[in-house]
Amino acid sequence: MRSIVSSLICISCFVWLTGCQDVSSESVPKPIPTDSKTTPTTNSHPLPSSEEWKRKLENTSPMKPQQWGEKVTGVLTKLPTQEKQVALTLDACGGPHGSGYDQELIDYLRQEKIPATLFVNSRWIKANESLFLELARDPLFEIANHGTEHRPLSVNGRSIYGISGTTDPKHIIDEVWENHLLITRLTGKEPRFFRSGTAYYDEIAVQLVEQMGEKVTHFDVIGDAGATFSADQVHHAMKRVKSGSIVILHMNQPQSGTAEGLKKAIPELKKKGFQFVKLEDSVTSNS
């Protein structure tokens, strides 16, 4: 049992420490300046600013979290269904090591009409704004929130894998809501799901995200280990898919084996009767 736990911990490290490796300058478009401070509106109503959210916290008593990890209370780890549905979730981490674009992967999903939920970090959006807008307009894809700086979510500054977490509730608002506003302003649609950098949280942070209208979403299948898996390893990992599985993969590392691995795995899953869904479709219809 101890060896199994150690192996899982190592795989999680790979997901977050290597999922945003350096990519060639050819695959990283020049950044496009984006002003996320402009308050967007939905249904004719302006969204609150980050500062307005922070003011709501001023009279609340500080709470000491009791949990810290990937699967704390309130985190969605599987779809609420017993049917043969599976959700592919693709992270785009952004930053100097993670702003690439796996065109082959997206082209294959489009060719096969496979829907997916794209968890996009604000840094990736700013480096790839035209691509982001193209993806957001495609009904095959759902845009979800992968944070502003790709940090673990903590109310007291906890860190994991050497990555500093948010330092307090106000920092959590910056990490979640600034990217929420950016996505909404660019697409006209609010993101409904959030995944932090490292996918680590405490339960108080999860509650804060829910108050901001997003569902913290984890996964039960590690599809490409932070885009470090070979095509064969991705293919093998996808054999773990079960009814209601949420799979984490990456769309920001074009040199990875993710696309080729999915090309092997998806036809097999289809033969087994699996249906691919976006998170918003399954969670809305089954919750």
C-alpha positions as CSV (number, residue, x, y, z in Angstrom):
1,M,0.0,0.0,0.0
2,R,2.8,2.4,0.9
3,S,4.5,1.9,-2.5
4,I,1.2,2.5,-4.3
5,V,0.7,5.8,-2.4
6,S,4.3,6.9,-3.2
7,S,3.7,6.2,-6.9
8,L,0.5,8.3,-6.9
9,I,2.3,11.2,-5.2
10,C,5.1,11.0,-7.8
11,I,2.6,11.1,-10.6
12,S,0.9,14.1,-9.1
13,C,4.3,15.9,-8.9
14,F,4.9,15.2,-12.6
15,V,1.5,16.7,-13.4
16,W,2.2,20.0,-11.9
17,L,6.0,20.4,-12.0
18,T,6.4,19.3,-15.7
19,G,3.1,20.3,-17.2
20,C,4.5,23.7,-18.0
21,Q,7.9,22.9,-19.5
22,D,9.8,25.2,-21.8
23,V,8.5,25.2,-25.3
24,S,10.2,26.5,-28.5
25,S,9.7,30.2,-29.2
26,E,8.0,29.3,-32.5
27,S,5.1,27.7,-30.6
28,V,4.6,30.7,-28.3
29,P,2.9,33.7,-29.9
30,K,3.8,37.2,-28.8
31,P,1.6,38.4,-25.9
32,I,-1.4,40.6,-26.7
33,P,-2.0,43.2,-24.0
34,T,-5.3,42.5,-22.2
35,D,-7.0,44.7,-19.6
36,S,-8.8,42.4,-17.2
37,K,-9.7,45.3,-15.0
38,T,-12.6,46.3,-17.2
39,T,-15.7,45.0,-15.5
40,P,-17.7,42.7,-17.8
41,T,-21.5,42.4,-17.8
42,T,-23.7,39.4,-18.2
43,N,-27.4,39.6,-18.8
44,S,-27.1,43.4,-18.6
45,H,-25.7,43.2,-15.0
46,P,-22.1,44.2,-14.2
47,L,-20.1,41.6,-12.3
48,P,-18.6,42.6,-9.0
49,S,-14.9,43.6,-9.1
50,S,-12.2,41.8,-7.2
51,E,-12.2,44.7,-4.7
52,E,-15.9,44.4,-4.1
53,W,-15.5,40.7,-3.3
54,K,-12.6,41.6,-0.9
55,R,-14.8,44.1,0.9
56,K,-17.4,41.4,1.5
57,L,-14.7,39.6,3.5
58,E,-13.8,42.5,5.8
59,N,-16.3,41.6,8.5
60,T,-15.9,37.8,8.4
61,S,-14.0,36.0,11.0
62,P,-10.9,34.1,9.9
63,M,-11.3,30.4,9.7
64,K,-8.6,27.8,10.2
65,P,-8.6,25.1,7.5
66,Q,-8.6,21.4,8.6
67,Q,-7.8,19.9,5.2
68,W,-5.1,20.4,2.5
69,G,-4.8,18.3,-0.6
70,E,-6.3,17.4,-4.0
71,K,-9.5,15.9,-2.8
72,V,-10.7,18.0,0.0
73,T,-14.4,18.6,0.9
74,G,-16.3,20.2,-2.0
75,V,-14.1,19.2,-4.9
76,L,-15.7,17.5,-7.9
77,T,-13.7,14.4,-8.8
78,K,-16.2,12.5,-11.0
79,L,-19.3,13.3,-13.1
80,P,-22.6,12.7,-11.2
81,T,-23.7,9.8,-13.4
82,Q,-23.6,6.1,-13.7
83,E,-23.8,6.2,-17.5
84,K,-20.8,5.7,-19.7
85,Q,-19.9,9.3,-19.9
86,V,-16.3,10.7,-19.7
87,A,-15.2,14.3,-19.6
88,L,-11.9,15.3,-21.2
89,T,-10.4,18.3,-19.5
90,L,-7.4,20.1,-21.1
91,D,-5.3,22.4,-19.0
92,A,-3.4,25.4,-20.5
93,C,-1.1,26.6,-17.7
94,G,0.5,29.6,-19.3
95,G,3.6,31.3,-18.2
96,P,7.1,31.2,-19.8
97,H,7.1,27.4,-19.7
98,G,3.5,26.7,-20.6
99,S,2.1,29.0,-23.3
100,G,2.4,26.6,-26.2
101,Y,-0.5,25.3,-28.2
102,D,-1.1,21.6,-29.3
103,Q,-2.7,22.2,-32.6
104,E,-2.6,18.5,-33.5
105,L,-4.6,17.7,-30.4
106,I,-7.3,20.3,-31.0
107,D,-7.5,19.4,-34.7
108,Y,-8.1,15.7,-33.8
109,L,-10.9,16.5,-31.3
110,R,-12.6,18.7,-33.9
111,Q,-12.2,16.1,-36.6
112,E,-13.8,13.4,-34.4
113,K,-16.3,15.9,-32.8
114,I,-15.1,15.1,-29.3
115,P,-16.1,17.8,-26.8
116,A,-13.8,18.9,-24.1
117,T,-13.6,21.4,-21.2
118,L,-10.6,23.7,-21.5
119,F,-9.1,25.0,-18.2
120,V,-7.2,28.1,-19.3
121,N,-4.9,30.3,-17.2
122,S,-4.9,34.0,-17.7
123,R,-1.2,34.0,-18.8
124,W,-2.0,31.5,-21.6
125,I,-5.0,33.7,-22.7
126,K,-2.8,36.8,-22.9
127,A,-0.1,35.0,-24.9
128,N,-2.7,33.4,-27.3
129,E,-5.7,35.7,-27.4
130,S,-6.7,35.1,-31.0
131,L,-6.5,31.3,-30.4
132,F,-8.4,31.6,-27.2
133,L,-11.2,33.5,-28.9
134,E,-11.3,30.9,-31.7
135,L,-11.6,28.1,-29.1
136,A,-14.2,29.9,-27.1
137,R,-16.4,30.4,-30.1
138,D,-16.3,26.7,-30.9
139,P,-19.4,25.0,-29.4
140,L,-17.4,21.8,-29.1
141,F,-15.4,23.4,-26.2
142,E,-16.3,24.8,-22.8
143,I,-14.0,27.4,-21.3
144,A,-13.1,26.9,-17.6
145,N,-10.9,28.8,-15.1
146,H,-7.3,27.7,-14.4
147,G,-6.4,30.7,-12.4
148,T,-4.5,33.9,-12.8
149,E,-1.0,32.9,-11.7
150,H,-1.4,29.1,-11.6
151,R,-1.1,28.8,-7.8
152,P,-2.4,26.3,-5.2
153,L,-5.4,27.7,-3.3
154,S,-4.7,28.3,0.4
155,V,-6.1,30.8,3.0
156,N,-2.8,30.8,4.9
157,G,0.0,30.6,2.4
158,R,0.6,26.8,2.2
159,S,2.7,25.5,-0.6
160,I,3.1,22.3,-2.5
161,Y,5.9,20.9,-4.8
162,G,7.8,24.1,-4.2
163,I,5.0,26.3,-5.6
164,S,3.8,29.0,-3.3
165,G,0.1,29.1,-2.6
166,T,-2.2,32.0,-2.2
167,T,-1.4,33.8,1.1
168,D,-4.9,34.7,2.3
169,P,-8.6,34.9,1.2
170,K,-8.0,38.2,-0.6
171,H,-5.2,36.6,-2.6
172,I,-7.6,33.7,-3.5
173,I,-10.0,36.3,-4.9
174,D,-7.2,37.7,-7.1
175,E,-6.3,34.2,-8.3
176,V,-9.8,33.1,-9.1
177,W,-11.8,36.2,-9.9
178,E,-9.3,38.2,-12.1
179,N,-9.3,35.3,-14.6
180,H,-13.1,34.9,-14.2
181,L,-13.5,38.5,-15.2
182,L,-11.0,38.2,-18.1
183,I,-12.7,35.1,-19.5
184,T,-16.1,36.7,-19.2
185,R,-15.1,40.0,-20.8
186,L,-13.6,38.2,-23.8
187,T,-16.3,35.5,-24.3
188,G,-19.4,37.0,-22.8
189,K,-19.9,33.9,-20.7
190,E,-18.9,33.3,-17.1
191,P,-16.8,30.2,-16.4
192,R,-18.5,27.6,-14.1
193,F,-15.6,25.4,-13.2
194,F,-12.2,26.1,-11.5
195,R,-9.0,24.1,-11.2
196,S,-6.0,25.6,-9.4
197,G,-2.4,25.3,-10.3
198,T,-1.3,21.9,-8.7
199,A,-5.0,21.2,-8.0
200,Y,-4.2,21.6,-4.2
201,Y,-6.7,23.4,-1.9
202,D,-7.8,23.7,1.6
203,E,-11.6,23.4,2.3
204,I,-12.0,27.1,3.1
205,A,-10.5,28.1,-0.3
206,V,-13.0,25.7,-1.9
207,Q,-15.9,27.4,-0.2
208,L,-14.7,30.8,-1.3
209,V,-14.5,29.6,-4.9
210,E,-18.1,28.3,-4.6
211,Q,-19.2,31.7,-3.3
212,M,-17.8,33.2,-6.5
213,G,-20.0,30.9,-8.5
214,E,-17.5,28.3,-9.7
215,K,-17.1,24.6,-8.9
216,V,-13.7,23.3,-8.0
217,T,-13.0,20.4,-10.3
218,H,-10.4,17.7,-9.9
219,F,-10.1,14.4,-11.9
220,D,-9.9,10.6,-11.3
221,V,-7.7,9.8,-14.3
222,I,-4.3,11.4,-15.0
223,G,-4.1,11.2,-18.7
224,D,-0.7,12.6,-19.6
225,A,1.1,13.3,-16.3
226,G,1.6,17.0,-17.1
227,A,2.3,16.3,-20.7
228,T,5.3,14.1,-19.9
229,F,3.8,10.8,-21.0
230,S,4.7,9.2,-24.3
231,A,1.8,8.4,-26.7
232,D,1.8,4.8,-25.5
233,Q,1.7,5.9,-21.8
234,V,-1.3,8.2,-22.6
235,H,-3.0,5.3,-24.4
236,H,-2.4,3.0,-21.4
237,A,-3.6,5.7,-18.9
238,M,-6.9,6.1,-20.7
239,K,-7.7,2.5,-20.1
240,R,-8.5,3.5,-16.5
241,V,-11.5,5.5,-17.7
242,K,-14.8,4.4,-16.0
243,S,-18.3,5.7,-16.1
244,G,-18.3,9.3,-14.9
245,S,-14.5,9.7,-15.2
246,I,-12.9,13.2,-15.5
247,V,-9.6,13.0,-17.3
248,I,-6.8,15.6,-17.0
249,L,-4.7,16.3,-20.1
250,H,-2.8,19.3,-21.4
251,M,-3.2,21.3,-24.5
252,N,-0.2,23.6,-24.0
253,Q,2.7,21.2,-24.8
254,P,2.7,20.5,-28.5
255,Q,5.9,18.3,-28.2
256,S,4.1,15.9,-25.9
257,G,2.6,12.5,-26.7
258,T,-0.9,13.6,-25.7
259,A,-2.4,13.9,-29.2
260,E,-1.0,10.6,-30.5
261,G,-2.1,8.8,-27.3
262,L,-5.6,10.1,-27.6
263,K,-5.8,9.0,-31.2
264,K,-5.2,5.5,-30.0
265,A,-7.4,5.6,-27.0
266,I,-10.6,7.4,-28.2
267,P,-11.6,4.9,-30.8
268,E,-11.3,2.1,-28.2
269,L,-13.4,4.0,-25.7
270,K,-16.0,4.7,-28.4
271,K,-16.2,0.9,-29.1
272,K,-16.8,0.3,-25.4
273,G,-19.8,2.7,-25.6
274,F,-18.3,5.7,-23.9
275,Q,-19.8,9.1,-24.7
276,F,-17.6,12.3,-24.4
277,V,-19.2,15.3,-22.7
278,K,-18.3,18.7,-21.5
279,L,-18.5,19.3,-17.7
280,E,-21.3,21.8,-18.1
281,D,-23.5,19.2,-19.9
282,S,-23.2,16.4,-17.5
283,V,-23.0,18.4,-14.2
284,T,-26.0,20.5,-15.2
285,S,-28.1,17.6,-16.4
286,N,-27.3,15.3,-13.5
287,S,-26.9,17.6,-10.5
